[in-house]
């Protein structure tokens, strides 16, 4: 499963983001060299192991947060 | 039973409580490690039952606190230029990609969203997913590109957006 597929399934709609990228590249071909790598990143596979790790980690992390133990991470997605 | 007016306040209280927890002495060596803010712009699309206008361009900001390797709480507000509205969200994100990669991450989210105009109401809980990517962490470490889409559990409407953010240094 790719990141774009996750967004599409979660939203239950067409992946507007992917369409926008393709529309921009079609109208402004000069941008394609810059935008294609971005689209490829968004289309990268999400490892099933990471999804399994999420399910296993959440209960413990909630307990830690509840007890005041904070373990911050820096994630690009948090800014979106 | 909570009224619709009380739900945003309840959520805001939860987020502020989380931020206060992070800020409490002894819980975090450096506040700036947990709490972040960013300003940016969105190309936003609206889809689903009762949608009045399909898209807009928004500017605004996001604040968030990373509480654990996977979990963070956030709140954001954006102004839509073409239709003169303020749209806001607040909730929880869970990272579903490598938690130790600061430059590319994907997440699922549960948030309460609201807006200032009738066309984007009701205020409601929404489930979604998104991605964020720093295209050049070396030269532009504060620039993040991304996308998000969320499904309103009451309205069945989808709000999706492509985003650019500037991470604002707090110290």
gemmi code that builds the backbone of each chain (N, CA, C; Angstrom):
import gemmi

chains = {
    "A": [
        ("UNK", (0.845, -1.189, 0.000), (0.000, 0.000, 0.000), (0.885, 1.246, 0.000)),
        ("UNK", (0.533, 2.201, -0.822), (1.326, 3.433, -0.885), (0.694, 4.521, -0.024)),
        ("UNK", (1.444, 5.578, 0.182), (0.926, 6.689, 0.967), (-0.324, 7.293, 0.322)),
        ("UNK", (-0.298, 7.414, -0.999), (-1.465, 7.980, -1.686), (-2.682, 7.068, -1.541)),
        ("UNK", (-2.435, 5.758, -1.569), (-3.557, 4.819, -1.401), (-4.148, 4.933, -0.007)),
        ("UNK", (-3.276, 5.145, 0.972), (-3.773, 5.297, 2.346), (-4.678, 6.520, 2.441)),
        ("UNK", (-4.231, 7.624, 1.840), (-5.046, 8.842, 1.864), (-6.373, 8.594, 1.159)),
        ("UNK", (-6.316, 7.958, 0.008), (-7.536, 7.718, -0.760), (-8.509, 6.851, 0.025)),
        ("UNK", (-8.006, 5.786, 0.636), (-8.894, 4.894, 1.382), (-9.449, 5.571, 2.623)),
        ("UNK", (-8.599, 6.332, 3.284), (-9.063, 7.014, 4.500), (-10.134, 8.036, 4.163)),
        ("UNK", (-9.967, 8.697, 3.040), (-10.911, 9.762, 2.696), (-12.113, 9.238, 1.938)),
        ("UNK", (-11.989, 8.071, 1.343), (-13.097, 7.538, 0.576), (-13.364, 8.349, -0.675)),
        ("UNK", (-12.314, 8.950, -1.230), (-12.493, 9.799, -2.400), (-11.332, 9.609, -3.357)),
        ("UNK", (-11.454, 10.233, -4.494), (-10.349, 10.198, -5.442), (-9.141, 10.909, -4.848)),
        ("UNK", (-7.974, 10.457, -5.241), (-6.749, 11.079, -4.730), (-6.498, 12.383, -5.464)),
        ("UNK", (-7.121, 13.437, -4.978), (-6.970, 14.746, -5.608), (-5.517, 15.183, -5.697)),
        ("UNK", (-4.763, 14.816, -4.694), (-3.380, 15.253, -4.636), (-2.607, 14.754, -5.848)),
        ("UNK", (-2.804, 13.486, -6.158), (-2.087, 12.916, -7.299), (-2.532, 13.594, -8.598)),
        ("UNK", (-3.837, 13.857, -8.718), (-4.362, 14.498, -9.924), (-3.767, 15.907, -10.070)),
        ("UNK", (-3.681, 16.608, -8.945), (-3.122, 17.963, -8.995), (-1.684, 17.932, -9.502)),
        ("UNK", (-0.907, 16.997, -8.986), (0.481, 16.884, -9.440), (0.528, 16.643, -10.950)),
        ("UNK", (-0.306, 15.718, -11.423), (-0.294, 15.406, -12.858), (-0.779, 16.597, -13.685)),
        ("UNK", (-1.792, 17.305, -13.187), (-2.292, 18.481, -13.915), (-1.217, 19.555, -14.039)),
        ("UNK", (-0.499, 19.772, -12.928), (0.558, 20.791, -12.962), (1.643, 20.396, -13.951)),
        ("UNK", (2.028, 19.121, -13.918), (3.098, 18.673, -14.811), (2.658, 18.752, -16.277)),
        ("UNK", (1.363, 18.560, -16.506), (0.849, 18.618, -17.877), (0.845, 20.064, -18.389)),
        ("UNK", (0.419, 20.981, -17.514), (0.340, 22.387, -17.931), (1.703, 23.067, -17.941)),
        ("UNK", (2.558, 22.642, -17.043), (3.885, 23.249, -16.949), (4.934, 22.132, -17.009)),
        ("UNK", (5.233, 21.685, -18.209), (6.146, 20.533, -18.356), (7.518, 20.760, -17.724)),
        ("UNK", (7.944, 22.015, -17.623), (9.247, 22.288, -17.027), (9.322, 21.875, -15.560)),
        ("UNK", (8.164, 21.766, -14.910), (8.171, 21.407, -13.490), (8.285, 19.904, -13.272)),
        ("UNK", (8.119, 19.148, -14.333), (8.091, 17.684, -14.182), (9.336, 17.111, -13.496)),
        ("UNK", (10.550, 17.585, -13.871), (11.733, 17.006, -13.202), (11.719, 17.201, -11.691)),
        ("UNK", (11.096, 18.315, -11.225), (11.040, 18.549, -9.777), (9.880, 17.795, -9.127)),
        ("UNK", (8.749, 17.737, -9.837), (7.545, 17.173, -9.216), (7.506, 15.642, -9.268)),
        ("UNK", (8.101, 15.058, -10.292), (8.035, 13.597, -10.389), (8.685, 12.898, -9.191)),
        ("UNK", (9.862, 13.368, -8.727), (10.427, 12.719, -7.531), (9.536, 12.871, -6.300)),
        ("UNK", (8.837, 14.025, -6.198), (7.933, 14.227, -5.054), (6.791, 13.219, -5.117)),
        ("UNK", (6.217, 13.074, -6.314), (5.115, 12.134, -6.471), (5.576, 10.713, -6.185)),
        ("UNK", (6.809, 10.409, -6.607), (7.349, 9.074, -6.342), (7.493, 8.836, -4.842)),
        ("UNK", (7.902, 9.880, -4.111), (8.004, 9.745, -2.655), (6.637, 9.465, -2.048)),
        ("UNK", (5.624, 10.199, -2.528), (4.284, 10.007, -1.996), (3.745, 8.628, -2.363)),
        ("UNK", (4.255, 8.074, -3.453), (3.794, 6.763, -3.887), (4.597, 5.622, -3.314)),
        ("UNK", (5.511, 5.939, -2.411), (6.350, 4.882, -1.830), (5.523, 3.948, -0.957)),
        ("UNK", (5.927, 2.703, -0.919), (5.218, 1.729, -0.102), (5.370, 2.018, 1.384)),
        ("UNK", (4.286, 1.840, 2.107), (4.340, 1.884, 3.564), (4.541, 0.455, 4.046)),
        ("UNK", (5.617, 0.215, 4.758), (5.930, -1.147, 5.176), (4.862, -1.668, 6.131)),
        ("UNK", (4.321, -2.877, 5.871), (3.349, -3.456, 6.802), (3.894, -3.549, 8.215)),
        ("UNK", (5.217, -3.720, 8.305), (5.817, -3.819, 9.644), (5.587, -2.550, 10.452)),
        ("UNK", (5.560, -1.412, 9.761), (5.334, -0.164, 10.483), (3.908, -0.062, 11.007)),
        ("UNK", (2.940, -0.575, 10.217), (1.551, -0.571, 10.683), (1.397, -1.489, 11.893)),
        ("UNK", (2.054, -2.657, 11.832), (1.999, -3.578, 12.971), (2.666, -2.956, 14.186)),
        ("UNK", (3.766, -2.264, 13.942), (4.479, -1.621, 15.059), (3.617, -0.555, 15.713)),
        ("UNK", (2.828, 0.144, 14.895), (1.942, 1.181, 15.439), (0.943, 0.571, 16.415)),
        ("UNK", (0.285, -0.506, 15.977), (-0.714, -1.151, 16.835), (-0.112, -1.660, 18.134)),
        ("UNK", (1.105, -2.182, 18.026), (1.747, -2.728, 19.223), (2.243, -1.623, 20.151)),
        ("UNK", (2.607, -0.490, 19.568), (3.233, 0.560, 20.370), (2.244, 1.473, 21.076)),
        ("UNK", (1.053, 1.643, 20.487), (0.120, 2.658, 20.998), (-0.229, 2.473, 22.481)),
        ("UNK", (-0.601, 1.261, 22.925), (-0.990, 1.142, 24.348), (0.113, 1.585, 25.301)),
        ("UNK", (1.331, 1.141, 25.020), (2.451, 1.518, 25.880), (2.726, 3.007, 25.845)),
        ("UNK", (2.593, 3.576, 24.657), (2.859, 5.017, 24.536), (1.791, 5.829, 25.266)),
        ("UNK", (0.552, 5.366, 25.200), (-0.513, 6.061, 25.932), (-0.267, 6.010, 27.436)),
        ("UNK", (0.200, 4.844, 27.910), (0.514, 4.726, 29.330), (1.644, 5.676, 29.714)),
        ("UNK", (2.663, 5.743, 28.858), (3.784, 6.649, 29.139), (3.331, 8.098, 29.182)),
        ("UNK", (2.485, 8.473, 28.197), (1.994, 9.857, 28.167), (1.176, 10.142, 29.421)),
        ("UNK", (0.329, 9.174, 29.785), (-0.509, 9.342, 30.975), (0.305, 9.495, 32.245)),
        ("UNK", (1.471, 8.850, 32.265), (2.310, 8.951, 33.464), (3.312, 10.098, 33.362)),
        ("UNK", (3.192, 10.879, 32.298), (4.030, 12.064, 32.182), (5.355, 11.847, 31.494)),
        ("UNK", (5.561, 10.648, 30.952), (6.824, 10.371, 30.265), (6.663, 10.708, 28.780)),
        ("UNK", (7.312, 11.768, 28.368), (7.185, 12.248, 26.995), (8.426, 11.859, 26.193)),
        ("UNK", (8.190, 11.262, 25.032), (9.298, 10.893, 24.131), (9.049, 11.526, 22.761)),
        ("UNK", (9.341, 12.792, 22.613), (9.011, 13.462, 21.351), (9.862, 12.982, 20.188)),
        ("UNK", (9.268, 13.048, 19.011), (9.979, 12.769, 17.766), (9.717, 13.919, 16.796)),
        ("UNK", (10.580, 14.021, 15.818), (10.429, 15.043, 14.788), (9.895, 14.369, 13.537)),
        ("UNK", (8.655, 14.699, 13.141), (8.026, 14.100, 11.961), (7.560, 15.207, 11.014)),
        ("UNK", (7.918, 15.067, 9.760), (7.477, 16.056, 8.777), (5.956, 16.115, 8.693)),
        ("UNK", (5.304, 14.974, 8.860), (3.847, 14.924, 8.741), (3.119, 15.717, 9.806)),
        ("UNK", (3.743, 15.942, 10.942), (3.071, 16.692, 12.003), (2.819, 18.144, 11.604)),
        ("UNK", (3.567, 18.642, 10.652), (3.417, 20.047, 10.238), (2.290, 20.242, 9.240)),
        ("UNK", (1.717, 19.150, 8.740), (0.739, 19.255, 7.654), (-0.663, 19.523, 8.175)),
    ],
    "B": [
        ("UNK", (-25.326, 15.310, 28.051), (-24.908, 15.259, 26.656), (-24.291, 16.598, 26.246)),
        ("UNK", (-23.134, 16.516, 25.587), (-22.439, 17.728, 25.186), (-23.100, 18.340, 23.953)),
        ("UNK", (-23.199, 19.655, 23.951), (-23.727, 20.335, 22.782), (-22.626, 20.475, 21.745)),
        ("UNK", (-23.030, 20.854, 20.517), (-22.025, 21.044, 19.469), (-21.057, 22.151, 19.861)),
        ("UNK", (-21.556, 23.158, 20.577), (-20.696, 24.277, 20.965), (-19.650, 23.848, 21.973)),
        ("UNK", (-19.976, 22.830, 22.788), (-19.054, 22.412, 23.830), (-17.936, 21.515, 23.307)),
        ("UNK", (-18.191, 20.813, 22.193), (-17.190, 19.856, 21.711), (-15.859, 20.509, 21.353)),
        ("UNK", (-15.861, 21.620, 20.597), (-14.575, 22.254, 20.307), (-13.860, 22.708, 21.569)),
        ("UNK", (-14.612, 23.196, 22.535), (-13.993, 23.656, 23.771), (-13.391, 22.484, 24.528)),
        ("UNK", (-14.088, 21.349, 24.502), (-13.569, 20.154, 25.162), (-12.271, 19.712, 24.495)),
        ("UNK", (-12.267, 19.713, 23.172), (-11.069, 19.316, 22.442), (-9.926, 20.277, 22.717)),
        ("UNK", (-10.239, 21.575, 22.697), (-9.208, 22.575, 22.979), (-8.629, 22.356, 24.370)),
        ("UNK", (-9.505, 22.035, 25.320), (-9.042, 21.793, 26.683), (-8.116, 20.582, 26.731)),
        ("UNK", (-8.461, 19.526, 25.965), (-7.617, 18.335, 25.943), (-6.243, 18.651, 25.351)),
        ("UNK", (-6.251, 19.423, 24.262), (-4.978, 19.764, 23.622), (-4.131, 20.645, 24.534)),
        ("UNK", (-4.777, 21.632, 25.159), (-4.028, 22.496, 26.079), (-3.489, 21.699, 27.259)),
        ("UNK", (-4.281, 20.708, 27.725), (-3.810, 19.856, 28.816), (-2.570, 19.083, 28.393)),
        ("UNK", (-2.603, 18.585, 27.154), (-1.444, 17.841, 26.655), (-0.223, 18.741, 26.557)),
        ("UNK", (-0.431, 19.965, 26.060), (0.687, 20.902, 25.953), (1.216, 21.271, 27.342)),
        ("UNK", (0.296, 21.427, 28.297), (0.714, 21.746, 29.659), (1.509, 20.585, 30.265)),
        ("UNK", (1.076, 19.359, 29.927), (1.784, 18.176, 30.411), (3.217, 18.167, 29.890)),
        ("UNK", (3.341, 18.488, 28.610), (4.672, 18.519, 27.991), (5.532, 19.606, 28.628)),
        ("UNK", (4.896, 20.719, 28.950), (5.647, 21.855, 29.472), (6.002, 21.709, 30.954)),
        ("UNK", (5.385, 20.760, 31.627), (5.614, 20.626, 33.058), (7.072, 20.263, 33.353)),
        ("UNK", (7.643, 20.832, 34.424), (9.040, 20.554, 34.757), (9.282, 19.055, 34.934)),
        ("UNK", (10.384, 18.591, 34.385), (10.755, 17.194, 34.553), (10.190, 16.264, 33.516)),
        ("UNK", (9.201, 16.718, 32.755), (8.604, 15.851, 31.750), (9.347, 15.898, 30.427)),
        ("UNK", (10.025, 16.974, 30.182), (10.740, 17.096, 28.933), (11.933, 18.006, 29.163)),
        ("UNK", (13.094, 17.557, 28.681), (14.300, 18.327, 28.932), (14.229, 19.698, 28.284)),
        ("UNK", (13.616, 19.786, 27.126), (13.576, 21.040, 26.385), (12.220, 21.138, 25.704)),
        ("UNK", (11.471, 22.168, 26.063), (10.122, 22.318, 25.540), (10.110, 22.352, 24.017)),
        ("UNK", (11.132, 22.984, 23.452), (11.140, 23.123, 21.995), (11.297, 21.790, 21.284)),
        ("UNK", (11.692, 20.749, 22.020), (11.774, 19.427, 21.401), (10.388, 18.860, 21.124)),
        ("UNK", (9.397, 19.270, 21.883), (8.063, 18.702, 21.755), (7.083, 19.594, 21.028)),
        ("UNK", (7.137, 20.882, 21.314), (6.140, 21.805, 20.771), (6.711, 22.529, 19.561)),
        ("UNK", (5.932, 22.544, 18.493), (6.374, 23.167, 17.248), (5.230, 23.978, 16.652)),
        ("UNK", (5.601, 24.952, 15.851), (4.601, 25.702, 15.091), (5.105, 25.871, 13.662)),
        ("UNK", (4.158, 25.994, 12.758), (4.498, 26.209, 11.348), (3.436, 27.083, 10.719)),
        ("UNK", (3.859, 27.871, 9.750), (2.928, 28.663, 8.955), (2.950, 28.130, 7.538)),
        ("UNK", (1.836, 28.340, 6.820), (1.848, 27.806, 5.467), (0.587, 28.065, 4.690)),
        ("UNK", (0.492, 27.391, 3.566), (-0.635, 27.559, 2.657), (-1.125, 26.200, 2.178)),
        ("UNK", (-2.415, 26.164, 1.842), (-3.029, 24.948, 1.334), (-3.767, 25.232, 0.032)),
        ("UNK", (-3.758, 24.254, -0.870), (-4.765, 24.167, -1.901), (-5.775, 23.162, -1.386)),
        ("UNK", (-6.991, 23.612, -1.082), (-7.955, 22.740, -0.412), (-9.110, 22.377, -1.345)),
        ("UNK", (-9.584, 21.141, -1.204), (-10.722, 20.661, -1.989), (-11.790, 20.125, -1.046)),
        ("UNK", (-13.036, 20.353, -1.448), (-14.174, 19.926, -0.639), (-15.055, 19.031, -1.503)),
        ("UNK", (-15.418, 17.888, -0.955), (-16.143, 16.916, -1.756), (-17.132, 16.167, -0.862)),
        ("UNK", (-18.281, 15.793, -1.430), (-19.229, 15.003, -0.677), (-20.592, 15.651, -0.626)),
        ("UNK", (-21.533, 15.030, 0.098), (-22.910, 15.523, 0.151), (-22.997, 16.969, 0.639)),
        ("UNK", (-23.727, 17.797, -0.106), (-23.959, 19.169, 0.325), (-22.817, 20.122, 0.082)),
        ("UNK", (-21.800, 19.667, -0.639), (-20.676, 20.567, -0.903), (-21.135, 21.740, -1.759)),
        ("UNK", (-20.809, 22.961, -1.321), (-21.267, 24.158, -2.023), (-20.201, 24.679, -2.985)),
        ("UNK", (-18.955, 24.686, -2.549), (-17.882, 25.117, -3.453), (-16.772, 24.067, -3.401)),
        ("UNK", (-16.097, 23.874, -4.546), (-15.196, 22.722, -4.645), (-13.793, 22.938, -4.098)),
        ("UNK", (-13.328, 24.188, -4.072), (-11.911, 24.372, -3.730), (-11.639, 25.788, -3.255)),
        ("UNK", (-10.494, 25.957, -2.630), (-10.079, 27.283, -2.209), (-8.573, 27.261, -1.942)),
        ("UNK", (-8.018, 28.433, -1.803), (-6.621, 28.567, -1.393), (-6.613, 29.151, 0.012)),
        ("UNK", (-5.843, 28.525, 0.906), (-5.875, 28.901, 2.314), (-4.477, 29.273, 2.815)),
        ("UNK", (-4.424, 30.161, 3.782), (-3.180, 30.407, 4.518), (-3.489, 30.319, 6.009)),
        ("UNK", (-2.492, 29.921, 6.779), (-2.725, 29.790, 8.210), (-1.547, 29.163, 8.916)),
        ("UNK", (-1.834, 28.499, 10.019), (-0.757, 27.928, 10.804), (-1.167, 26.674, 11.548)),
        ("UNK", (-0.158, 25.957, 11.999), (-0.343, 24.704, 12.725), (0.527, 24.739, 13.975)),
        ("UNK", (0.001, 24.235, 15.089), (0.802, 24.019, 16.293), (0.631, 22.575, 16.716)),
        ("UNK", (1.700, 21.957, 17.146), (1.589, 20.564, 17.556), (2.610, 20.229, 18.624)),
        ("UNK", (2.319, 19.159, 19.348), (3.235, 18.639, 20.352), (3.402, 17.151, 20.114)),
        ("UNK", (4.633, 16.740, 19.939), (4.937, 15.321, 19.816), (5.042, 14.754, 21.226)),
        ("UNK", (4.193, 13.777, 21.524), (4.136, 13.250, 22.891), (4.820, 11.902, 23.025)),
        ("UNK", (4.929, 11.176, 21.928), (5.555, 9.851, 21.962), (6.090, 9.566, 20.561)),
        ("UNK", (6.799, 8.451, 20.378), (7.325, 8.178, 19.031), (6.259, 8.163, 17.944)),
        ("UNK", (5.042, 7.722, 18.262), (3.997, 7.664, 17.243), (2.955, 8.772, 17.367)),
        ("UNK", (2.694, 9.270, 18.555), (1.517, 10.112, 18.782), (1.866, 11.588, 18.956)),
        ("UNK", (1.041, 12.422, 18.364), (1.156, 13.864, 18.576), (-0.245, 14.463, 18.607)),
        ("UNK", (-0.370, 15.608, 19.278), (-1.620, 16.365, 19.272), (-1.382, 17.649, 18.499)),
        ("UNK", (-2.438, 18.132, 17.863), (-2.241, 19.299, 17.003), (-3.493, 20.164, 16.973)),
        ("UNK", (-3.295, 21.398, 16.563), (-4.403, 22.314, 16.286), (-3.972, 23.220, 15.142)),
        ("UNK", (-4.889, 23.541, 14.264), (-4.532, 24.429, 13.157), (-5.699, 25.325, 12.789)),
        ("UNK", (-5.397, 26.398, 12.097), (-6.429, 27.308, 11.605), (-6.007, 27.875, 10.269)),
        ("UNK", (-6.952, 27.951, 9.330), (-6.636, 28.453, 7.983), (-7.755, 29.363, 7.484)),
        ("UNK", (-7.324, 30.381, 6.755), (-8.263, 31.321, 6.150), (-8.358, 31.035, 4.658)),
        ("UNK", (-9.583, 30.855, 4.167), (-9.797, 30.620, 2.750), (-10.081, 31.924, 2.034)),
        ("UNK", (-9.263, 32.230, 1.055), (-9.333, 33.544, 0.402), (-10.576, 33.722, -0.459)),
        ("UNK", (-10.884, 32.753, -1.310), (-11.959, 32.952, -2.285), (-13.329, 33.033, -1.630)),
        ("UNK", (-13.521, 32.307, -0.542), (-14.842, 32.267, 0.084), (-14.847, 32.856, 1.491)),
        ("UNK", (-13.763, 33.506, 1.858), (-13.681, 34.263, 3.120), (-14.170, 33.466, 4.326)),
        ("UNK", (-13.477, 32.398, 4.611), (-13.838, 31.585, 5.777), (-12.600, 31.298, 6.618)),
        ("UNK", (-12.846, 30.892, 7.848), (-11.803, 30.341, 8.700), (-12.179, 28.900, 8.984)),
        ("UNK", (-11.249, 28.021, 8.748), (-11.466, 26.589, 8.973), (-10.417, 26.128, 9.975)),
        ("UNK", (-10.822, 25.334, 10.941), (-9.859, 24.895, 11.944), (-10.031, 23.416, 12.262)),
        ("UNK", (-8.966, 22.802, 12.756), (-8.961, 21.392, 13.166), (-8.198, 21.268, 14.476)),
        ("UNK", (-8.487, 20.219, 15.204), (-7.672, 19.858, 16.370), (-7.849, 18.399, 16.660)),
        ("UNK", (-6.767, 17.710, 16.982), (-6.912, 16.285, 17.244), (-5.595, 15.583, 17.473)),
        ("UNK", (-5.566, 14.312, 17.087), (-4.421, 13.435, 17.337), (-3.951, 12.836, 16.022)),
        ("UNK", (-2.634, 12.742, 15.855), (-2.045, 12.046, 14.711), (-1.216, 10.871, 15.207)),
        ("UNK", (-1.259, 9.772, 14.460), (-0.417, 8.603, 14.753), (0.429, 8.317, 13.524)),
        ("UNK", (1.734, 8.384, 13.690), (2.651, 8.157, 12.576), (2.673, 6.681, 12.216)),
        ("UNK", (2.563, 6.393, 10.920), (2.518, 4.990, 10.484), (3.742, 4.610, 9.643)),
        ("UNK", (4.673, 5.533, 9.527), (5.934, 5.196, 8.865), (7.045, 5.214, 9.911)),
        ("UNK", (8.263, 5.064, 9.468), (9.400, 4.987, 10.378), (9.429, 6.206, 11.307)),
        ("UNK", (9.278, 5.962, 12.605), (9.170, 7.089, 13.550), (10.485, 7.839, 13.713)),
        ("UNK", (11.573, 7.241, 13.267), (12.870, 7.905, 13.406), (13.303, 8.626, 12.136)),
        ("UNK", (12.399, 8.707, 11.168), (12.692, 9.465, 9.950), (12.015, 10.835, 10.048)),
        ("UNK", (12.771, 11.893, 10.269), (12.146, 13.214, 10.421), (11.758, 13.854, 9.093)),
        ("UNK", (12.195, 13.276, 7.999), (12.044, 13.941, 6.703), (10.890, 13.430, 5.848)),
        ("UNK", (10.375, 12.269, 6.141), (9.236, 11.722, 5.391), (8.394, 10.903, 6.349)),
        ("UNK", (7.152, 11.292, 6.528), (6.292, 10.511, 7.416), (4.854, 10.559, 6.941)),
        ("UNK", (4.169, 9.494, 7.224), (2.753, 9.385, 6.925), (2.016, 9.112, 8.219)),
        ("UNK", (0.767, 9.508, 8.266), (0.034, 9.388, 9.530), (-1.441, 9.131, 9.281)),
        ("UNK", (-2.099, 8.627, 10.294), (-3.558, 8.622, 10.343), (-3.952, 9.592, 11.446)),
        ("UNK", (-5.133, 10.170, 11.310), (-5.522, 11.192, 12.279), (-6.989, 11.066, 12.663)),
        ("UNK", (-7.277, 11.534, 13.856), (-8.653, 11.711, 14.307), (-8.744, 13.131, 14.829)),
        ("UNK", (-9.663, 13.908, 14.250), (-9.696, 15.318, 14.620), (-11.131, 15.838, 14.659)),
        ("UNK", (-11.294, 16.929, 15.395), (-12.559, 17.658, 15.362), (-12.334, 18.880, 14.491)),
        ("UNK", (-13.239, 19.101, 13.547), (-13.036, 20.229, 12.643), (-14.248, 21.145, 12.653)),
        ("UNK", (-13.980, 22.393, 12.413), (-15.045, 23.377, 12.384), (-14.715, 24.476, 11.401)),
        ("UNK", (-15.665, 25.358, 11.174), (-15.462, 26.444, 10.224), (-16.390, 27.593, 10.562)),
        ("UNK", (-16.077, 28.743, 9.980), (-16.824, 29.945, 10.309), (-18.054, 30.144, 9.426)),
        ("UNK", (-18.164, 29.398, 8.345), (-19.297, 29.624, 7.434), (-20.162, 28.371, 7.330)),
        ("UNK", (-21.438, 28.626, 7.040), (-22.421, 27.545, 6.984), (-22.031, 26.462, 5.971)),
        ("UNK", (-21.418, 26.888, 4.859), (-21.111, 25.938, 3.788), (-20.129, 24.855, 4.216)),
        ("UNK", (-19.327, 25.143, 5.228), (-18.334, 24.159, 5.670), (-18.717, 23.518, 6.997)),
        ("UNK", (-19.904, 23.792, 7.476), (-20.363, 23.159, 8.705), (-21.118, 21.881, 8.345)),
        ("UNK", (-21.359, 20.977, 9.272), (-21.271, 21.158, 10.728), (-19.857, 20.919, 11.245)),
        ("UNK", (-19.629, 21.413, 12.465), (-18.443, 20.995, 13.177), (-18.598, 19.520, 13.480)),
        ("UNK", (-17.556, 18.757, 13.269), (-17.701, 17.310, 13.398), (-16.354, 16.635, 13.577)),
        ("UNK", (-16.392, 15.390, 14.019), (-15.210, 14.559, 14.074), (-14.913, 14.044, 12.677)),
        ("UNK", (-13.642, 13.930, 12.371), (-13.231, 13.447, 11.053), (-12.032, 12.521, 11.206)),
        ("UNK", (-12.015, 11.480, 10.384), (-10.887, 10.544, 10.354), (-10.136, 10.743, 9.054)),
        ("UNK", (-8.834, 10.738, 9.130), (-8.084, 11.013, 7.912), (-6.695, 10.418, 7.902)),
        ("UNK", (-5.958, 10.824, 6.884), (-4.582, 10.380, 6.729), (-3.828, 11.453, 5.964)),
        ("UNK", (-2.523, 11.425, 6.096), (-1.741, 12.417, 5.387), (-0.266, 12.063, 5.351)),
        ("UNK", (0.464, 12.894, 4.648), (1.894, 12.685, 4.516), (2.610, 14.030, 4.576)),
        ("UNK", (3.841, 13.997, 5.049), (4.680, 15.179, 5.050), (6.078, 14.815, 4.602)),
        ("UNK", (6.709, 15.727, 3.874), (8.024, 15.437, 3.310), (8.853, 16.703, 3.260)),
        ("UNK", (10.065, 16.605, 3.760), (11.023, 17.700, 3.611), (11.811, 17.432, 2.329)),
        ("UNK", (11.573, 18.215, 1.272), (12.204, 17.903, -0.011), (13.706, 18.099, -0.014)),
        ("UNK", (14.191, 19.006, 0.830), (15.635, 19.225, 0.878), (16.032, 19.568, 2.311)),
        ("UNK", (16.190, 18.551, 3.164), (16.447, 18.799, 4.588), (17.736, 19.554, 4.845)),
        ("UNK", (18.666, 19.470, 3.917), (19.952, 20.144, 4.121), (19.870, 21.632, 3.809)),
        ("UNK", (19.374, 21.947, 2.615), (19.331, 23.354, 2.200), (18.106, 24.088, 2.728)),
        ("UNK", (16.959, 23.381, 2.805), (15.708, 24.007, 3.265), (15.128, 23.173, 4.418)),
        ("UNK", (15.778, 23.160, 5.553), (15.315, 22.276, 6.639), (13.966, 22.666, 7.229)),
        ("UNK", (13.517, 23.877, 6.930), (12.243, 24.334, 7.506), (11.079, 24.247, 6.524)),
        ("UNK", (11.311, 23.748, 5.330), (10.246, 23.644, 4.338), (9.700, 22.208, 4.303)),
        ("UNK", (8.384, 22.090, 4.433), (7.723, 20.783, 4.386), (6.599, 20.835, 3.354)),
        ("UNK", (6.542, 19.822, 2.514), (5.423, 19.649, 1.581), (4.586, 18.485, 2.065)),
        ("UNK", (3.296, 18.517, 1.744), (2.488, 17.397, 2.197), (1.074, 17.433, 1.673)),
        ("UNK", (0.315, 16.481, 2.152), (-1.084, 16.365, 1.757), (-1.857, 15.689, 2.870)),
        ("UNK", (-3.141, 16.002, 2.924), (-4.008, 15.441, 3.971), (-5.409, 15.292, 3.397)),
        ("UNK", (-6.095, 14.284, 3.844), (-7.505, 14.127, 3.491), (-8.225, 13.537, 4.685)),
        ("UNK", (-9.418, 14.049, 4.977), (-10.159, 13.559, 6.134), (-11.650, 13.477, 5.810)),
        ("UNK", (-12.264, 12.453, 6.346), (-13.661, 12.127, 6.080), (-14.504, 12.516, 7.290)),
        ("UNK", (-15.469, 13.377, 7.078), (-16.325, 13.814, 8.172), (-17.303, 12.736, 8.585)),
        ("UNK", (-17.282, 12.368, 9.855), (-18.095, 11.246, 10.310), (-19.579, 11.588, 10.364)),
        ("UNK", (-19.910, 12.877, 10.391), (-21.319, 13.279, 10.417), (-21.812, 13.694, 9.036)),
        ("UNK", (-21.030, 14.501, 8.348), (-21.473, 15.044, 7.054), (-21.151, 14.143, 5.877)),
        ("UNK", (-20.245, 13.179, 6.068), (-19.728, 12.324, 4.993), (-18.983, 13.130, 3.934)),
        ("UNK", (-18.551, 14.336, 4.293), (-17.792, 15.134, 3.349), (-16.290, 14.906, 3.553)),
        ("UNK", (-15.563, 15.082, 2.455), (-14.111, 14.951, 2.496), (-13.474, 16.320, 2.300)),
        ("UNK", (-12.575, 16.657, 3.197), (-11.747, 17.845, 3.008), (-10.330, 17.349, 2.767)),
        ("UNK", (-9.768, 17.701, 1.608), (-8.393, 17.297, 1.312), (-7.599, 18.524, 0.908)),
        ("UNK", (-6.313, 18.470, 1.144), (-5.486, 19.611, 0.754), (-4.049, 19.197, 0.496)),
        ("UNK", (-3.435, 19.920, -0.422), (-1.992, 19.847, -0.621), (-1.401, 21.053, 0.088)),
        ("UNK", (-0.267, 20.847, 0.771), (0.204, 21.877, 1.695), (1.684, 22.176, 1.527)),
        ("UNK", (2.019, 23.407, 1.852), (3.416, 23.789, 2.039), (3.517, 24.486, 3.384)),
        ("UNK", (4.561, 24.148, 4.150), (4.727, 24.712, 5.489), (6.137, 25.255, 5.677)),
        ("UNK", (6.206, 26.283, 6.511), (7.495, 26.797, 6.979), (7.549, 26.579, 8.485)),
        ("UNK", (8.526, 25.806, 8.939), (8.661, 25.519, 10.374), (9.272, 26.739, 11.057)),
        ("UNK", (8.530, 27.292, 12.003), (8.980, 28.518, 12.677), (9.834, 28.136, 13.887)),
        ("UNK", (11.062, 28.656, 13.944), (11.911, 28.329, 15.106), (11.359, 28.974, 16.379)),
        ("UNK", (11.338, 28.225, 17.477), (10.787, 28.730, 18.726), (11.875, 29.234, 19.672)),
        ("UNK", (13.110, 29.050, 19.299), (14.185, 29.572, 20.176), (15.352, 30.037, 19.333)),
    ],
}
model = gemmi.Model(1)
for chain_id, residues in chains.items():
    chain = gemmi.Chain(chain_id)
    for i, (resn, *xyz) in enumerate(residues, 1):
        res = gemmi.Residue()
        res.name, res.seqid = resn, gemmi.SeqId(i, " ")
        for name, pos in zip(("N", "CA", "C"), xyz):
            atom = gemmi.Atom()
            atom.name, atom.element = name, gemmi.Element(name[0])
            atom.pos, atom.b_iso = gemmi.Position(*pos), 0.0
            res.add_atom(atom)
        chain.add_residue(res)
    model.add_chain(chain)
structure = gemmi.Structure()
structure.add_model(model)
structure.setup_entities()
